[in-house]
């Protein structure tokens, strides 16, 4: 895998361990498995980050960090992948997850006139919450599974190509 490329963007371990705010979290955060770049850790981090990106919750990064610690995935990659759902892409994620939930449940798509009021928001949320919640879990799970498999395949292909290049250089 392009370890050098990824390491270029990751923070240095010494800077992390010396940070006064991160020291408060204790030794859990400084587990080497959370920072090491190997196929299994990165694939788990991709899965965690993609799943958490689909969840319409505040503090998605915190949830991704906790999940990365629990599953011993690469922490920076898991947290950074959450940012695929940002303020610019969030509307797309919300619409897609709602439509997937509607499709699975077989309910009609809810259309109503938009109104800027708390009453309208509460009324609409009480109607669409089931398909929306189901859609977020399904889309998050599917994207996590695809991301995990794709990362493993890509990593293995990368290693295979590097070995082939190394063999060709040694025969010359």
C-alpha positions in Angstrom: 0.0 0.0 0.0 1.2 3.5 -0.5 2.4 3.7 3.1 4.7 6.6 2.4 1.9 8.6 0.8 -0.4 8.0 3.8 2.4 8.7 6.3 3.0 12.1 4.7 -0.4 13.3 5.9 -0.6 11.6 9.3 0.6 13.3 12.4 3.9 12.2 14.0 3.6 9.9 16.9 6.0 11.9 19.1 3.9 15.1 18.5 0.8 13.2 19.6 2.3 11.7 22.7 3.7 15.1 23.8 0.4 16.9 23.2 -0.9 18.1 26.6 -4.5 17.7 25.7 -4.2 14.2 24.3 -2.2 13.1 27.4 -5.4 13.4 29.3 -6.9 10.5 27.4 -4.3 8.1 28.8 -2.6 5.1 27.4 -5.6 3.9 25.4 -4.9 6.6 22.7 -1.3 5.7 22.5 -1.8 2.0 21.5 0.5 1.4 18.5 -2.2 -0.5 16.7 -4.2 2.7 16.4 -1.5 4.5 14.5 0.2 1.6 12.6 -0.4 1.4 8.8 -1.0 -2.2 7.8 -3.7 -3.7 5.6 -6.0 -4.9 8.4 -5.9 -1.7 10.4 -6.4 0.5 7.4 -9.3 -1.7 6.1 -11.0 -1.6 9.5 -10.5 2.2 9.6 -12.1 2.6 6.2 -15.1 0.6 7.3 -15.5 2.5 10.6 -15.1 5.9 8.9 -17.5 5.1 6.1 -20.1 3.7 8.5 -19.9 6.7 10.8 -20.1 9.1 7.9 -23.6 8.0 7.1 -24.9 8.5 10.6 -26.7 11.8 10.9 -25.4 12.6 14.4 -23.4 15.4 15.8 -19.9 14.5 16.8 -19.4 11.8 14.2 -15.6 12.1 14.6 -15.9 11.2 18.3 -18.0 8.2 17.4 -15.5 7.1 14.8 -12.6 7.5 17.3 -14.3 5.4 19.9 -15.2 2.7 17.2 -11.6 2.8 16.0 -10.3 2.3 19.5 -12.8 -0.6 20.1 -12.0 -2.3 16.8 -8.3 -1.4 16.9 -8.4 0.4 13.6 -6.2 3.2 12.4 -7.4 6.2 14.2 -6.5 9.1 11.9 -7.9 7.3 8.8 -11.2 6.5 10.6 -11.6 10.0 11.8 -10.7 11.6 8.4 -13.1 9.5 6.4 -16.0 10.8 8.4 -15.5 14.1 6.6 -16.9 12.7 3.4 -20.2 13.8 4.9 -19.6 17.4 5.4 -22.0 20.4 5.2 -21.7 20.4 1.4 -22.5 16.7 0.9 -24.9 16.2 3.9 -28.1 16.9 1.9 -27.1 14.3 -0.6 -26.5 11.7 2.1 -29.8 12.5 3.9 -31.8 12.2 0.7 -30.1 9.0 -0.5 -30.5 7.3 2.9 -34.2 8.3 3.2 -34.8 6.9 -0.3 -33.1 3.6 0.5 -35.1 3.3 3.7 -38.3 4.0 1.7 -37.3 1.4 -0.9 -36.6 -1.3 1.7 -39.8 -0.6 3.7 -42.0 -0.2 0.6 -43.6 3.0 1.9 -44.3 5.9 -0.4 -41.9 8.8 -0.6 -43.1 11.7 1.6 -43.5 15.0 -0.2 -44.8 18.1 1.5 -44.4 21.8 1.2 -41.4 23.1 3.1 -42.1 25.4 5.9 -39.6 27.1 8.2 -41.0 26.2 11.5 -40.3 23.9 14.4 -43.8 22.4 14.2 -43.3 21.4 10.6 -39.9 19.9 11.3 -41.2 17.8 14.3 -44.2 16.7 12.3 -42.2 15.6 9.3 -39.5 13.9 11.5 -42.2 11.9 13.3 -43.3 10.5 9.9 -40.0 9.9 8.1 -37.8 8.7 11.0 -38.3 4.9 10.4 -37.2 4.8 6.7 -34.5 7.4 7.4 -33.0 5.5 10.3 -33.1 2.2 8.4 -31.5 3.9 5.3 -28.7 5.3 7.3 -27.8 2.0 8.9 -28.1 0.1 5.6 -26.1 2.6 3.5 -23.5 2.9 6.3 -23.2 -0.9 6.5 -23.0 -1.4 2.8 -20.5 1.3 2.3 -18.4 0.0 5.2 -18.4 -3.5 3.7 -17.5 -2.3 0.3 -14.8 0.0 1.7 -13.3 -2.9 3.7 -13.2 -5.3 0.8 -12.0 -2.6 -1.7 -9.2 -1.5 0.7 -8.0 -5.1 1.1 -8.1 -5.7 -2.7 -6.3 -2.5 -3.5 -3.7 -3.1 -0.8 -2.9 -6.6 -2.1 -2.7 -5.4 -5.7 -0.4 -2.7 -4.6 1.9 -5.1 -2.8 1.8 -7.5 -5.7 2.8 -4.8 -8.2 5.6 -3.6 -5.9 7.0 -7.2 -5.7 6.8 -7.5 -9.5 8.7 -4.3 -9.9 11.3 -5.5 -7.4 11.7 -8.8 -9.3 12.2 -7.0 -12.6 14.9 -4.7 -11.1 16.7 -7.7 -9.6 16.9 -9.5 -12.9 18.4 -6.6 -14.8 
